[in-house]
């Protein structure tokens, strides 16, 4: 099934000509060029047989042919020259081309496949680099270049994609199944396709490795200036691949390997030594901290996550983000504007093997940030985990398009249970209490429980371990886009003091002990911060100057198309002690109609007031871009503020 994408609105006239030409002249690739020059260069070899239904053709990359009867699937495509030899293999039809990654040597001949109507499937997290390539080149920075990742090896033209290959899913073709294993390293979005061919488990691994102890190049493994991110990712991927026990390793360059376990081991060994020489210990070296018999801390992951393990083997997770900061930062920068960050499973086998975990019963976010919860959809899909949260997080998790907050996860997360401030609950014999814990963000909880003689507080990113070189108080941060109010941190530290924890499990770093003196010193600092807010900002306007979302449009990312009507809410948080008279008008393309044209309402003090506006898009209106900004022109208490807030409308085809 085709997924809606920005590419629909960015296809060039030449790319459209490709699809028209295909119907008129199947196989006439010279007429499918889409307005681009093609060279006459071609590989000189011929396909060779690896097993009864598996063939290799050495092109700009290794192209693998998996045959079933008179049909086949091709893994990667190179220049497309393989099409000229399929008849020799008894093949009359190509059902799919499956790509392992986006580099041009894998896909530069895809225009030939499109000319013959062959559908193309690509790694989901690199889909935009195929079908939205022209937009990538429109926006890729070249001057001031510090993000040196080799996405410069992206196709020069859009490639129409029929399907995205999502991580940890199965691509089915006739009786064949290709498991999509995420194996980042050579590129952040690379995949390995695992399938049984002629009775042997084959791994089509792209450019994850070249041969025993070898990788194709080093420059593709550097994403940031001076970095070795791709080496760390490759190590992690190779360990995951080795656990799959492939019997064929079919790489994009180099010779296919039978019984590749030793070759993979040698490559892991060599990359580990290289990474240690350049950087230090890689992600795969991280180890958990057994805090007590029922509490395990993973403090070396990108954000700390915690496992409360019951005697029954059931686990309650607090947060579950990426395996390491390298994973998270690499995927965050590589994420398309309309996609979600990639997630790679980690540490679950270790929990089963070393600690006896039998089930992940529930997971709770300390707060709504993606680095803490980007594993939650994976837990739901693959382990049936229930998500529990503090009540004000529920809509942010379930409707992420609704908000313009820092670090929102782009994939909705279904919430099974929400807790009120101060609500207590029991799980597997333990009693917990959930409280609101603002500061780092409004959408954050503190979770309290007595565990193995300690009063434990899971506090997210509200506060961090004291640095002995500063004033000895707990550290904190301020990110105004997360929704901060003047007394947020004061509320949180007083909340902690009232519950008297002896151990804090922060959102980053190791658990640390806490006493009343530390809490009191931190409260004093937070009170001074509140004073500074009031001193620096206009009188009576403190929270309006801290919170950019005091007025907002919900949902922030709406979806609509020509001929459709859509409704949004204008939401106003009034920090004054009296009602505020508001006048708000949406500013949209001139052809749209807006009802009402002007909202006039009183925003009640101390709460958020919401009023609905509907806009209609004419059926024959042609959007100038796939995503449009609409704004709200605002008058507050007879003072004209202008277009102080906005929303995005993603246009449906």
C-alpha positions in Angstrom: 0.0 0.0 0.0 1.4 3.4 -0.9 2.0 5.8 1.9 1.2 9.5 1.4 4.5 11.5 1.0 5.8 14.9 0.1 7.1 13.4 -3.1 3.6 13.5 -4.7 3.9 17.3 -4.9 7.5 17.5 -5.9 7.7 15.1 -8.9 9.2 16.7 -11.9 7.5 16.8 -15.2 10.2 14.4 -16.4 9.4 11.8 -13.7 5.8 12.0 -14.6 6.8 11.4 -18.2 8.4 8.2 -17.1 5.2 6.7 -15.9 3.3 7.7 -19.0 6.0 6.3 -21.2 6.0 3.0 -19.4 2.4 2.3 -20.5 3.1 3.2 -24.1 6.4 1.4 -24.6 7.2 -1.3 -22.0 10.9 -2.1 -21.9 11.9 1.0 -23.9 14.3 2.3 -21.3 15.9 4.9 -23.5 12.6 6.7 -23.5 12.2 6.5 -19.8 15.1 8.8 -18.9 12.9 11.4 -17.4 14.8 14.2 -19.1 18.2 13.1 -17.9 21.2 12.0 -19.9 22.2 8.3 -19.6 25.7 6.9 -20.3 26.5 3.8 -22.2 28.6 2.3 -19.5 27.7 -1.2 -18.3 29.2 -4.1 -16.3 30.9 -6.8 -18.4 30.2 -9.9 -16.4 27.2 -12.3 -16.4 25.1 -13.7 -13.6 26.5 -16.6 -11.7 24.7 -19.3 -9.8 25.1 -19.5 -6.0 22.5 -22.1 -5.4 19.5 -23.5 -7.4 17.4 -20.3 -7.0 20.0 -17.7 -5.9 22.2 -15.8 -8.4 24.7 -13.0 -8.2 25.3 -10.3 -10.8 28.3 -8.0 -10.2 27.3 -4.5 -11.2 28.0 -1.2 -9.6 26.9 -3.3 -6.6 26.2 -7.0 -6.2 22.7 -7.6 -7.5 21.1 -10.8 -6.1 18.4 -12.7 -7.9 16.0 -14.8 -5.8 14.0 -17.0 -8.2 10.7 -18.8 -7.8 9.5 -20.4 -11.0 9.5 -17.9 -13.8 9.5 -14.9 -11.4 12.1 -13.3 -9.2 12.9 -10.7 -6.6 16.0 -8.6 -7.0 17.9 -7.4 -4.0 19.5 -4.1 -5.0 19.7 -3.1 -8.7 22.9 -1.4 -9.7 22.7 -0.1 -13.2 19.8 -2.3 -14.1 21.8 -4.4 -16.5 20.6 -7.6 -14.8 17.3 -7.2 -16.8 19.2 -8.2 -20.0 20.1 -11.6 -18.6 17.0 -12.8 -16.7 15.8 -14.8 -19.7 18.9 -16.9 -19.5 17.9 -17.8 -15.9 14.4 -18.8 -17.0 12.9 -15.7 -15.5 10.2 -13.8 -17.4 9.0 -11.5 -14.6 10.5 -9.3 -11.9 8.0 -8.9 -9.1 10.0 -6.6 -6.8 13.2 -4.8 -6.3 14.2 -4.6 -2.7 16.9 -2.1 -1.7 19.1 -2.4 1.3 20.1 1.3 1.4 19.9 4.5 -0.6 23.3 4.9 -2.2 23.5 5.5 -5.9 25.5 2.3 -6.6 22.4 0.4 -5.4 19.8 2.2 -7.3 21.2 4.3 -10.2 19.4 2.1 -12.7 16.0 2.3 -11.1 14.7 4.4 -13.9 14.9 1.3 -16.1 12.8 -0.6 -13.5 10.2 2.2 -13.4 10.1 2.1 -17.2 9.0 -1.6 -17.0 6.5 -1.0 -14.2 8.6 -3.0 -11.6 7.7 -2.0 -8.1 10.5 -0.8 -5.8 10.6 -1.3 -2.0 13.2 0.6 0.1 14.1 1.0 3.8 11.4 3.0 5.4 13.8 5.4 7.1 15.5 6.2 3.8 12.4 6.5 1.7 12.6 10.2 1.4 16.1 9.9 -0.2 14.6 7.9 -3.0 11.2 9.5 -3.8 12.1 13.0 -2.5 15.6 13.2 -3.8 15.1 16.5 -5.7 14.0 18.1 -2.4 17.0 16.7 -0.6 19.3 18.3 -3.1 17.4 21.5 -2.9 18.1 21.7 0.9 21.4 19.9 1.5 23.9 22.2 3.0 27.3 22.3 1.2 29.0 25.4 2.7 29.8 25.4 6.5 29.9 21.6 6.3 30.2 19.9 9.6 27.5 17.2 9.1 29.8 15.3 6.8 27.6 12.2 6.5 27.8 10.8 2.9 24.1 11.3 2.0 25.8 13.1 -0.9 25.6 9.6 -2.4 21.9 10.0 -2.8 20.2 9.6 -6.2 20.1 12.7 -8.4 16.4 12.2 -9.3 13.2 11.1 -7.7 12.6 7.3 -7.7 9.0 6.3 -7.4 8.6 3.9 -4.4 5.8 1.3 -4.0 6.5 0.3 -0.4 8.6 1.2 2.6 10.3 -1.7 4.4 9.7 -1.1 8.1 12.1 -2.5 10.7 11.3 -5.8 12.3 8.5 -6.6 9.8 8.3 -9.4 7.2 8.1 -8.7 3.5 6.2 -11.6 1.9 6.6 -12.6 -1.7 4.7 -15.7 -2.8 6.0 -18.4 -0.4 9.1 -16.4 0.6 9.5 -14.2 3.6 12.2 -11.5 4.0 12.6 -10.3 7.6 13.7 -6.7 7.8 16.5 -6.4 10.3 17.7 -2.9 11.0 21.5 -2.8 10.5 22.6 0.8 10.5 26.3 1.6 10.0 27.2 2.1 6.4 24.1 4.4 6.4 21.8 5.3 9.3 18.8 3.7 7.5 20.4 0.5 6.2 18.7 -2.8 6.5 19.5 -6.5 6.1 17.0 -8.8 4.5 16.9 -12.3 6.0 15.3 -15.1 3.9 15.5 -18.8 3.5 16.6 -19.6 0.0 17.1 -23.2 -1.1 17.0 -24.4 2.5 19.7 -22.0 3.7 19.2 -18.8 5.7 20.6 -15.9 3.6 21.4 -12.4 4.9 21.4 -9.7 2.2 23.4 -7.3 4.2 24.0 -4.3 1.9 27.4 -2.7 2.8 27.4 -3.6 6.5 30.6 -5.6 5.8 32.8 -6.4 2.8 34.5 -9.6 3.9 36.1 -11.2 6.9 37.5 -8.4 9.0 36.7 -5.9 6.2 34.3 -3.1 5.5 33.9 -1.3 2.1 35.2 2.1 3.2 35.7 4.3 6.3 34.3 7.6 4.9 30.7 6.4 4.9 31.0 5.6 8.6 31.6 9.2 9.6 28.5 11.3 10.1 29.7 14.2 12.1 32.9 16.2 12.0 35.6 13.9 13.4 33.1 11.2 14.4 33.1 7.5 14.1 29.3 7.0 14.5 29.0 4.5 11.7 31.6 2.2 13.3 29.6 2.1 16.6 26.4 1.5 14.7 28.0 -1.2 12.6 29.4 -3.0 15.6 25.9 -3.1 17.1 24.4 -4.3 13.9 26.9 -7.0 13.3 26.3 -8.4 16.8 22.6 -8.4 16.1 23.2 -10.1 12.7 25.4 -12.7 14.1 22.7 -13.7 16.6 20.5 -14.5 13.6 23.0 -17.2 12.5 22.9 -16.7 8.8 24.3 -19.5 6.5 24.9 -17.1 3.5 26.1 -13.6 3.9 25.3 -11.8 0.6 26.9 -8.4 0.8 26.6 -5.5 -1.7 30.4 -5.6 -2.4 32.8 -8.5 -2.0 32.3 -12.2 -2.3 29.2 -13.9 -0.8 30.2 -15.9 2.3 29.0 -19.4 3.2 28.9 -20.1 7.0 29.9 -16.5 7.8 30.0 -16.6 11.6 33.8 -16.4 11.8 34.0 -13.6 9.2 31.4 -11.6 11.2 33.4 -12.2 14.4 36.6 -11.0 12.9 34.9 -7.9 11.6 33.4 -7.1 15.0 36.9 -7.6 16.6 38.6 -5.3 14.1 35.9 -2.6 14.3 36.0 -2.7 18.1 39.7 -2.2 18.2 39.4 0.7 15.7 36.6 2.4 17.7 38.4 2.0 20.9 41.5 3.6 19.3 39.5 6.6 18.0 36.8 7.1 20.6 36.5 4.7 23.5 34.1 1.9 24.3 31.3 1.3 21.8 27.6 0.9 22.6 27.9 -2.9 22.7 30.2 -2.6 25.7 27.6 -0.9 27.9 26.5 -2.8 31.0 23.5 -2.3 33.3 23.7 -1.5 37.0 21.8 -3.8 39.4 20.8 -1.2 42.0 19.0 -3.7 44.2 17.3 -7.1 43.7 14.2 -5.5 42.2 15.7 -2.4 40.4 18.0 -2.4 37.4 19.4 0.8 35.9 20.6 1.2 32.3 22.4 4.5 32.7 24.6 4.3 29.6 21.8 4.3 27.1 20.9 7.6 25.5 18.5 8.3 28.3 18.6 6.2 31.4 15.8 3.6 31.6 14.9 1.6 34.6 13.4 -1.9 35.1 11.4 -2.7 38.2 11.5 -6.5 38.2 8.9 -8.4 40.2 9.5 -11.9 41.6 7.1 -13.3 39.0 9.5 -12.2 36.2 7.2 -9.4 35.1 8.9 -6.0 34.4 7.7 -2.4 34.7 9.9 -0.1 32.6 10.4 3.6 33.3 11.3 5.0 29.9 12.9 3.0 27.1 14.8 5.1 24.5 17.8 4.4 22.2 20.7 2.0 22.9 23.1 5.0 23.1 23.7 8.6 22.4 25.4 7.7 19.2 22.3 5.8 18.0 19.9 8.6 19.0 21.9 11.5 17.6 22.7 9.7 14.4 19.0 8.8 13.7 17.7 12.2 14.9 19.8 14.1 12.4 18.9 11.6 9.6 15.1 11.7 10.2 13.0 13.1 7.4 10.8 16.1 8.3 7.6 14.0 8.1 9.0 10.8 9.6 9.8 9.5 13.1 13.2 8.7 14.5 14.5 5.1 14.0 14.5 2.7 16.9 16.8 -0.3 17.4 15.8 -2.9 20.1 18.3 -3.3 22.9 19.0 -5.0 26.2 15.9 -7.2 26.3 17.7 -10.4 25.7 20.1 -9.4 28.4 17.2 -8.9 30.8 15.8 -12.3 30.1 19.2 -14.1 30.2 20.8 -12.4 33.2 17.9 -11.2 35.3 15.1 -13.7 34.5 12.7 -11.2 33.0 9.7 -13.1 31.5 7.4 -10.3 30.3 7.4 -6.5 29.9 4.0 -5.9 31.5 3.9 -2.1 31.4 6.1 0.9 30.6 5.8 4.5 32.0 7.3 7.6 30.5 9.0 9.9 33.0 8.1 12.6 30.5 7.0 12.9 26.8 10.4 13.4 25.1 11.4 11.1 22.2 14.8 10.2 23.6 12.9 8.5 26.6 10.0 6.9 24.7 11.0 6.1 21.2 11.1 2.4 22.1 7.5 2.4 23.3 5.8 1.7 20.0 8.2 -1.3 19.5 7.2 -2.6 23.0 3.5 -2.4 22.2 3.9 -4.0 18.7 6.2 -6.9 19.6 5.6 -7.5 23.4 2.1 -6.4 24.1 3.4 -3.9 26.7 0.8 -1.6 28.2 1.7 2.1 28.4 0.8 4.0 31.6 1.4 7.7 32.1 0.6 10.9 34.0 -2.7 12.2 32.7 -1.4 15.4 30.9 0.9 13.3 28.8 -1.8 11.1 27.3 -2.9 13.3 24.5 0.7 14.3 23.6 1.5 10.6 23.3 -1.6 9.6 21.4 -1.9 12.8 19.2 1.7 14.1 18.6 0.5 16.2 15.6 -1.4 18.3 18.1 1.5 20.0 19.7 4.6 22.2 18.9 6.7 21.1 21.8 10.4 20.1 22.0 11.3 16.5 21.3 7.9 15.1 20.4 8.0 11.5 19.1 6.4 11.4 15.6 4.6 8.1 16.1 1.4 7.9 18.1 1.6 5.8 21.3 -1.6 4.2 22.6 -2.1 4.9 26.3 -3.7 2.1 28.4 -4.0 4.0 31.7 -3.5 7.6 32.9 -2.9 8.6 36.5 -4.0 11.8 38.3 -1.7 13.9 40.4 -1.2 12.1 43.7 -2.8 8.9 42.5 -1.5 5.6 44.0 -1.6 2.2 42.4 -0.3 -1.3 43.2 1.6 -3.5 40.8 3.0 -7.0 41.7 3.0 -6.2 45.4 4.7 -2.7 45.1 2.8 0.5 45.9 3.5 3.5 43.6 2.5 7.1 43.7 2.4 9.4 40.6 2.8 13.2 40.9 3.1 16.1 38.5 6.7 17.1 38.2 7.1 20.2 35.9 10.2 22.1 35.0 12.0 20.3 32.2 8.6 20.1 30.6 5.0 20.6 31.8 4.4 17.0 30.6 6.5 15.2 33.2 5.8 13.0 36.3 7.7 11.9 39.4 7.1 8.2 40.3 7.7 7.1 43.9 8.0 3.6 45.3 9.7 1.8 48.2 12.2 -0.8 46.8 14.5 -3.0 48.8 14.9 -0.5 51.6 15.1 2.7 49.6 12.5 5.4 48.9 13.0 5.7 45.2 12.0 8.7 43.0 12.0 8.4 39.2 12.2 12.1 38.2 12.9 12.2 34.5 14.9 15.2 33.4 13.8 17.6 36.2 17.0 17.4 38.1 20.4 15.7 37.7 23.3 14.6 39.9 25.1 17.5 41.6 28.4 18.6 40.1 31.0 19.0 43.0 32.6 21.8 41.1 29.5 24.1 41.2 27.4 25.1 44.1 26.6 21.5 45.2 22.9 21.7 44.3 21.2 19.4 41.8 21.6 20.5 38.2 18.6 21.3 36.0 18.0 22.8 32.5 15.6 25.2 30.8 14.0 24.5 27.4 11.3 27.0 26.9 9.8 25.2 23.9 9.0 22.3 26.4 6.4 24.5 28.3 8.0 26.1 31.3 6.3 28.4 33.8 8.0 30.6 36.4 7.3 28.3 39.4 7.7 24.9 37.5 11.0 23.9 39.1 10.0 25.2 42.5 6.9 22.9 42.3 9.1 19.9 41.5 11.7 20.4 44.2 9.0 20.9 46.8 7.3 17.8 45.5 10.5 15.9 46.0 11.0 17.2 49.5 7.4 16.3 50.5 8.0 12.7 49.5 11.4 12.3 51.1 13.2 10.0 48.6 16.5 8.5 49.5 17.5 7.6 45.9 16.8 9.6 42.7 16.7 7.8 39.4 17.2 10.6 36.9 16.5 10.7 33.2 20.2 10.7 32.3 23.1 9.3 34.4 23.3 6.9 37.3 20.9 6.8 40.3 22.2 9.0 43.2 21.4 9.4 46.9 19.6 12.4 48.1 19.0 14.0 51.5 17.1 16.9 52.9 20.0 19.3 52.8 20.5 18.7 49.1 16.8 19.3 48.5 16.7 22.5 50.5 19.8 23.9 48.8 18.3 23.1 45.4 14.9 24.7 46.4 16.8 27.9 47.3 18.4 28.0 43.9 15.1 27.4 42.1 13.5 30.3 44.1 16.2 32.6 42.9 15.6 31.4 39.3 12.0 32.3 39.7 13.0 35.8 41.0 15.2 36.3 38.0 12.4 35.4 35.6 10.3 38.1 37.2 13.0 40.7 37.2 14.0 40.2 33.6 10.5 40.1 32.0 7.8 42.8 31.9 5.7 43.1 35.0 2.7 40.9 34.8 4.0 39.1 31.7 6.4 36.6 33.2 4.8 33.4 32.0 3.8 34.9 28.7 7.6 35.5 28.2 8.5 32.0 29.2 6.0 29.9 27.4 5.8 30.3 23.6 2.7 28.1 23.6 0.6 30.4 25.7 -1.5 30.7 22.6 -1.5 27.8 20.1 -3.4 26.2 17.3 -4.4 22.6 17.9 -3.5 20.4 16.2 -0.2 22.0 15.3 0.1 19.7 12.3 -3.3 19.4 10.6 -4.0 17.3 7.5 -6.3 18.4 4.7 -6.6 18.5 0.9 -8.5 20.2 -1.9 -12.3 19.8 -1.4 -12.0 19.2 2.3 -13.0 21.0 5.5 -10.9 20.8 8.7 -11.3 22.1 12.2 -8.7 23.4 14.6 -8.8 24.9 18.0 -7.2 28.2 19.1 -6.0 27.6 22.6 -5.1 30.4 25.1 -3.5 29.9 28.5 -4.3 33.0 30.6 -1.7 33.7 33.2 -3.4 36.8 34.5 -5.7 37.0 37.5 -8.6 38.3 35.4 -10.3 37.3 32.1 -8.5 38.4 28.9 -10.6 39.7 26.0 -9.2 37.9 22.8 -9.7 38.5 19.1 -8.1 35.9 16.8 -8.3 35.5 13.0 -6.7 32.7 11.0 -4.5 33.8 8.1 -4.7 31.2 5.4 -4.4 31.1 1.6 -6.9 33.7 0.1 -9.0 31.0 -1.6 -9.8 29.2 1.6 -12.9 30.1 3.6 -12.7 30.4 7.4 -15.6 30.2 9.9 -15.8 32.3 11.9 -13.6 34.9 10.3 -12.8 36.4 13.7 -13.0 34.6 17.1 -14.0 36.8 19.9 -13.9 35.3 23.4 -12.9 35.8 27.0 -10.0 33.6 28.2 -10.7 32.7 31.8 -7.9 33.3 34.3 -5.6 30.5 35.3 -6.8 27.9 32.8 -6.6 27.2 29.0 -9.6 28.3 26.9 -10.2 26.6 23.5 -12.3 27.9 20.6 -12.9 26.0 17.3 -12.3 27.4 13.8 -13.1 25.6 10.6 -11.5 26.2 7.2 -12.5 24.8 3.8 -10.2 24.3 0.8 -11.8 24.7 -2.7 -11.9 21.5 -4.7 -9.9 22.9 -7.6 -7.2 24.6 -5.5 -3.7 23.6 -6.2 -1.3 23.7 -3.3 2.0 25.4 -4.0 3.8 23.1 -1.6 3.2 19.9 0.4 3.2 21.7 3.7 1.8 25.1 4.4 1.9 27.4 7.4 -1.2 29.1 8.6 -1.0 31.8 11.3 -3.2 33.4 13.9 -3.5 37.2 14.0 -4.1 38.1 17.6 -5.5 41.1 19.6 -5.2 40.6 23.3 -7.0 43.1 25.6 -7.3 45.6 22.7 -3.5 45.4 22.0 -2.6 44.1 18.6 0.1 41.5 18.9 0.2 40.3 15.3 0.6 36.8 13.9 2.1 35.4 17.1 1.4 31.7 16.5 1.0 29.3 13.6 0.2 25.7 12.6 1.2 23.5 9.7 -1.2 22.0 7.2 0.1 18.9 5.4 -1.7 18.7 2.1 -3.2 15.3 1.1 -3.0 14.4 -2.5 
